[in-house]
Amino acid sequence: RFAHVRHILVPNKPEAKLCLEAIQEAKKPLKEFKKLAKKYSTCSSGSKKGDLGEFVEGQMVQEFEDEVWSMQPESVPQRFIKTQFGFHIIWVHSIKLPEE
């Protein structure tokens, strides 16, 4: 499987909660997501508005992948997750199976 994903990586729960709520309450959630990623994400993808591009299954840490594969593409994130890197809010653009 392949996924095209954006994420916002922040160091603590309160920050993750603030970002998540701002995205959920926004009129244009994806636009808000990109803005927050640029402003707050500690990942180098922040400069690309959180865009991680496409990755193949097995490339990311398990908790991150579990969340990605369970999400509906282009849906507003309902929660954040924790990995050894910090707290992630994930936006899935697309999920493709290898034969697609």
C-alpha positions in Angstrom: 0.0 0.0 0.0 1.0 3.6 -0.6 -0.3 6.7 1.1 0.0 10.4 0.4 0.0 12.1 3.8 0.5 15.3 5.6 1.2 15.6 9.3 1.8 18.1 12.0 4.4 17.0 14.6 4.4 18.8 18.0 6.2 18.0 21.2 3.3 18.0 23.6 -0.3 17.1 24.1 -1.7 20.6 24.8 -0.2 21.8 21.5 -1.6 18.8 19.6 -5.0 19.5 21.2 -5.0 23.1 20.1 -4.0 22.3 16.6 -6.5 19.6 16.3 -9.3 21.7 17.6 -8.4 24.6 15.2 -8.5 22.2 12.2 -11.8 20.7 13.3 -13.4 24.1 13.8 -12.1 25.7 10.6 -14.3 26.4 7.6 -11.5 25.1 5.4 -9.9 22.4 7.5 -7.1 21.4 5.0 -6.1 25.1 4.5 -5.9 25.4 8.3 -4.0 22.2 8.6 -1.4 23.5 6.1 -1.1 26.8 7.9 -0.6 25.1 11.3 1.9 22.6 9.9 4.0 25.5 8.6 3.8 27.4 11.9 4.1 24.7 14.5 5.3 21.4 13.1 8.8 20.4 14.4 9.2 18.0 11.5 11.2 19.2 8.5 8.0 18.6 6.4 6.6 21.7 8.2 8.2 23.9 5.5 6.2 22.0 2.9 2.9 22.5 4.9 3.3 19.1 6.5 3.5 17.2 3.2 5.3 13.9 3.6 4.6 13.0 0.0 3.9 9.4 -0.8 5.3 6.6 1.3 5.2 2.8 1.1 3.8 0.7 3.9 6.5 -0.2 6.3 8.4 3.1 6.0 6.9 4.9 9.0 6.8 4.0 12.7 4.0 1.5 13.5 1.7 3.8 15.5 1.8 6.3 12.6 1.0 3.7 10.0 -1.8 2.1 12.0 -3.5 5.5 12.1 -2.9 6.3 8.4 -4.4 2.9 7.3 -7.4 3.3 9.5 -8.3 6.8 8.2 -10.6 7.8 5.3 -8.7 9.9 2.7 -9.5 13.6 2.7 -11.3 13.4 6.1 -10.8 15.9 8.9 -8.6 14.2 11.6 -10.6 13.2 14.7 -7.6 12.7 17.0 -3.9 12.9 17.4 -1.5 10.1 18.1 1.7 9.7 20.0 4.9 8.1 18.7 8.5 8.3 20.0 8.8 11.5 17.9 6.0 13.4 19.6 2.4 14.0 18.8 1.1 13.8 15.3 -2.0 15.1 13.6 -2.4 13.3 10.3 -4.2 14.2 7.1 -4.5 11.4 4.5 -4.8 12.6 0.9 -4.9 9.1 -0.7 -4.3 5.5 -0.1 -3.5 3.2 -3.1 -2.9 -0.5 -3.4 0.1 -1.5 -5.4 -1.9 -2.7 -8.4 -3.8 0.6 -8.7 
